């Protein structure tokens, strides 16, 4: 398919109309939302559900409405405000990106994908998402939900395989020519995957593109590509033990003895005796914990 193919056009029109009617009312999608606010939402939404992100995003934007406002605070404050969103390295990267935007871009989030990619913590997905959603640039934006929609709708497969370079070309082939329509289409495809074409229970009766769906047309064959290896269980993992140390440091107003951090790490059980020390050292290596005068605190 190409953007100018009649079927691509029909799909994009149907999907964009559905989005206008049915999209969730999320605050970062408003018409006057600043690029900085959109960038923050993209950092937070990585591997994190919308309902968990919402309160943290609102509080974040009230406290740090511009990159320079965040840059003026300690990185540890960003980690503290990140709370339990998970993967707290994102908070450190977001703080670093804020410093870079304030210092190198006059406190304005760049619109150019290459300039966005040069910022800390911004990979190809986030760079394209910010360029498209904050500035209306025409780029294919492909997240997990979009990949699943394309796998079913275009390729007749029950699920997407591992991410591949062809994902962008698939999306590009469907993307409307106009910048504005392309930005809406990117958001609409993601939204469809998030609330209708879900992984476990697609609601095809409510799907605006059902009539073109190859997978549905083929009778829903059980043809999902091989699954990626499952993520290790959270319970008992190093991630969980790291989280206990982070929780202690977030609620401590002063630096703590490393022994106290190791004790907190072990509180609740560990998988092996070295796990607390391993978790503590990895947090230091990631810049999430710093030691000053022999005591540990947020950076
Ligand atoms: Fe997904 Fe069903 Fe729509 Fe196909 S018809 S895109 S499987 S929700």
Boltz pocket constraint, residues with backbone or C-beta under 6 A from the ligand:
constraints:
  - pocket:
      binder: B
      contacts: [[A, 149], [A, 152], [A, 153], [A, 196], [A, 197], [A, 198], [A, 202], [A, 203], [A, 204], [A, 207], [A, 208], [A, 209], [A, 210], [A, 211], [A, 213], [A, 214], [A, 215], [A, 216]]
      max_distance: 6.0
